[in-house]
């Protein structure tokens, strides 16, 4: 059966969120909070509630670096999105 026009088609590059998160473990990421604050650091762990632990973390407010932290724990209900950095 063919897909209807305009509908997304699955590709070999499609990933579920848990496989994406396991692939970026230890990699630099950006976490944007619902408040607009961003944290950039190395992903150390994430759980089923999207609680995130980062190392070597920098905090950005309105695009400007405000603080540096060694370790940061972010509660999952505050997370707007997670982005893998290059």
Residue pairs with C-beta under 8 A, 6 or more apart in sequence:
3 9
15 23
20 84
21 43
21 46
21 82
24 43
24 84
25 43
25 44
25 45
26 42
26 43
26 44
27 42
27 43
27 84
27 85
28 40
28 41
28 42
28 43
28 84
28 85
29 40
29 41
29 42
29 43
29 54
29 82
29 83
29 84
29 85
30 38
30 39
30 40
30 82
30 83
30 85
31 38
31 39
31 40
31 41
31 52
31 54
31 74
31 79
31 81
31 82
31 83
32 38
32 79
32 80
32 81
32 83
33 39
33 74
33 78
33 79
33 80
34 78
34 79
34 80
35 78
36 61
36 62
37 59
37 60
37 61
38 59
38 60
38 61
39 54
39 57
39 58
39 59
39 60
39 72
39 74
40 57
40 58
40 60
40 85
41 54
41 55
41 56
41 57
41 58
41 69
41 72
42 54
42 55
42 56
42 57
43 52
43 53
43 54
44 53
44 54
44 55
44 71
45 52
45 53
46 52
46 53
46 82
47 76
49 76
49 77
50 76
50 77
50 79
51 73
51 74
51 75
51 76
52 73
52 74
52 76
52 79
52 82
53 71
53 72
53 73
53 74
54 71
54 72
54 73
54 74
55 70
55 71
55 72
56 70
57 68
57 69
57 70
57 71
57 72
58 65
58 67
58 68
58 69
59 65
59 66
59 67
59 68
59 69
59 72
60 66
